[in-house]
Amino acid sequence: MSVALRYVNRELLAIFFVTLVLLLLVAVGGRFIGYLQEAAMGKFTGSTVLMIMGLRLSEFVQIVAPFAAYIAVLLTFSRLHADQEMVVLQGAGSSTLQLLRWASVTLVSVTVFVVLLAWFITPLSQRALVEFMTEQRAETEFETVNPGTFHIYDRGRRVTYSGEMSDDRRVLMNVFMEQRLEDGRRITVWAESGRQELDPDSGSSFLVLSNGRRYEGMPGAADFRVMSFDELSQRLETIHDGQRAFEAEALPFAELGGDAEGRAEWHWRVAAPLFTLIGGMLGVGVSRVKPRQGRFAKVVPGMLLMLLYYLALMLNRSALAEGQLPSQLGLWLVHAVFLGIAVFLLKRVALPVKA
């Protein structure tokens, strides 16, 4: 049976890698187009988009790898059924348990890969992404400005507009800025030009405006303060290391707190390898096709079952994060239900197929 083991796993791995690449192209391509649109609006620079996609790659792989493994199992064993090779293997004494052992070589390898991603690599990438985005917001805000476009910063509290920009992207022309203070007052500034300067002592970034007017007051009130200036320094948003807030997705296992969001993330990371293994068992069970149906007959119903599994995990994760489910229950009930479905389908694999 070692020949059959190599035969099955060779096809499993080939289909897995092809499917993984195709799913990644779809997932990454769609998100990449979205980031390009945001870059065109001035939210990111071109190099920033590439860096963001690189840091999010592990997240995409973690999501699509279980689906790629499931499709590989489904197509491989469906072909064995459709070409009557499964009948030969079963006639030679291969049980359903033996089929699972053959598939487990690839499934366990993919599961270990998903564990590395979900437990270690993706949290580190998410943390690096948060730090990178924070630094971009604080240090390269000036570089993302596109002339003729309104840019929103500081969570909607500040708006910047420039009519033109110098060729070296160092000087803005016809600058408009409006900032909303916490007490409701508005600061509006018009200036002929503006340039960015960095304070070497504090590390803070400033937008130095030249030849303009500054208006400050409460909208609707008559006591606005108006000031003309030759030069005015406006401090840009600066976020220090101690001010960075990392969400649960960016925290390692040891730092996941006891709050609802932390517990939901813990269960989600544990669910990733279980989703891969149980999905592989579902693939073996669903792959049973009639001789004349062909290897692709169960792809659509099989994918619907796998998507239902994934959506059930997502819904329960959201309920856990919002405190609507007890943390002890976690996602175990979803795994138990689909494990039961997998066992039921696996028992039918060895039964004769009606033509």
QUIZI-V706190 format. One record per helix or strand of 3 or more residues. SS is the DSSP state (A for helix, B for strand). FROM is the first residue (numbers start at 0). LEN is the number of residues. If there is no record, write none. Layout:
# QUIZI-V706190
ss->[SS | SS]
from->[FROM | FROM]
len->[LEN | LEN]
This chain:
# QUIZI-V706190
ss->[A | A | A | A | A | B | B | B | B | B | B | A | A | A | A | A | A]
from->[1 | 45 | 84 | 95 | 140 | 150 | 157 | 170 | 185 | 204 | 224 | 240 | 247 | 252 | 259 | 298 | 331]
len->[39 | 37 | 7 | 44 | 4 | 3 | 8 | 10 | 13 | 13 | 11 | 3 | 3 | 3 | 27 | 23 | 18]
